[in-house]
Amino acid sequence: MKEDIIWAIIGGGHGGQSMAGHLAIMGCRVRLYNRTARTIEEINKLGGINIDGALQGFGGLELATTDIGEALAGAHVVVVVTPATAHAEIATKCASHLVDGQIVFLHPGAMCGAIEFREILRNAGCTANIPVAESNHLLYACRSSKPGYAEILAIKKDGLLATLPANKNHEILELLNEVFPQIRGGRNVLETSLSNGAVIMHPAPTIFNLSMIESQHDWLYYSEGITPTIGAFAEDIDQERVALGKSFGFDLPSVRELYRLIYGVQGESLSEICRKNPAYEKIRGQKDLRTRYILEDIPFGLVPMIELGRMQGLSMSRMKLIAELGQHLLRDNSFLSHGRTLANLGLGNMTSEEFAMFVQTGERPAPTRPLWLSTRSRNCPRSGLSAENGD
């Protein structure tokens, strides 16, 4: 029964507050962790999260805390609702507190999130038997204007979940479907990673709208920023993603098909779909290039796809172009090297067949201990993004 399950939501940004409030409104027992004391203090004053928009109500929380151990103690499901830039730090903090029987759910995992998270747990000395699940995207289009208040613009109609190792998929899916029936099971965490539409919708349009970002004008990211030409280029990048999936035996939906599944919106072009999607009407364009659309979705999205494309003998030319432009615009030569490269994940020497087996079983062909695991979380560009995850 859902009333018997304790949920620990890790992350108090847009997505974390939305999920905590939504679960609490559904009658679940919910705890919330965030590292920012002011956010927690304000939520504790209210006693929970006020939700507005597509869902309305007040979700009372059992606990809101800056102590991650307190949040995890006795929790059944640990849901990490942060950008991928924070996954390494969160895994390190969780390692000494997790126990057998708990489930970690990265919501979402970006690209190779479950792989990174589980390996950091192991290298931090966590011996608990913990399956790590991930989704392909956040189930909410949402924004939080201040602590204790979240607007859910839309609850997505479809989501994909997989677990490392894959033999835990059914068990975890059965538990999550009690509250999120729209989540489907994927074959393994490679399928969920490759079904991440953010890598299509964020980096290239952000770079191509740089003049708007640095102007004095307010603008709408999706309805104004995804112009016909920008949308067409994003669809060309999407073809590289779909081709990469096919090389591993997946028949991935196109980004247009993802919009039909997730929002029930269809159109003749990506630009038209974005203009027709009511969930996007209020989403404003950013005013700083250094947001998660670049800092997360290039090094933790495009980069591992490019690396896997190299493994499969694919050119990934458009993805490479956008990734390199992002690095040049940030003027940071270490930007891409600190992302989820195969070497950083300890997978650099694997063949395609070994990698495909690894994402299914979680077992490496030979033990490795990549040195980056103890250092990358403090070196990777963060820009204060650890809690900002909202579409």
Protein Blocks (a to p, Z undefined) as FASTA:
>chain_A
ZZlpccddedjbfklmmmmmmmmmnopacddddfblklmmmmmmnopacdehjbgcdddd
fbdcfbfklmmnopabdcddddfklmmmmmmmmmmmpcghiacddddekjoklmmmmmmm
mmnopabdcdddddfbdfbdcddfbghiacdfbacfbdcdddddfklmmmmmmmmmmmmm
mbccdfblmlmmmmmmklmmmmmmmmmmmmmmmmmbdcdfklmmmgfklmmmmmmmmmmm
mmmmmmnopacddfklmmmmmnopacfbfklmmmmmmklmmmccdfbfbbfklmmmmmmm
mmmmmmmmmmnopaklmmmmmmmmmmmmnopaklmmmmccfklnopmmpcfklmmmmmmn
opafbdcddfklmmmmmmpcfklpmmgccZZ
